[in-house]
Amino acid sequence: MGGKVGGLSHKIYAETLGMKVSGGQKVKEGTVLTREGDQWKPGLNVRGRMHLSAACEGEVYFTQKRSRQGKRSSYIHIRPLEAVKAA
């Protein structure tokens, strides 16, 4: 028996991973931003480690930082709705 992972086949399961939103997109609190990705790190108003989700309503934006070893890391941030309306 086998061939199923969480009720999905391996091919379909692989397609459900990764980035779920894009930059500039408006999201509500609790919206899933990524699934099982270690290439993105949580920034401002973002919760989680592997599955990142929005901690407040707002607009998504990305930044990149370089570590001392020269490795680049992408951070996902949420600009709160109040700040978006004021701008």
Secondary structure, 3 states (H helix, E strand, C coil): CCCCECCECHHHHHHCCEECCCCCCEECCCCEEEECCCCEEECCCEECCCCEEECCCEEEEEEEEECCCCCEEEEEEEEEHHHHHHC
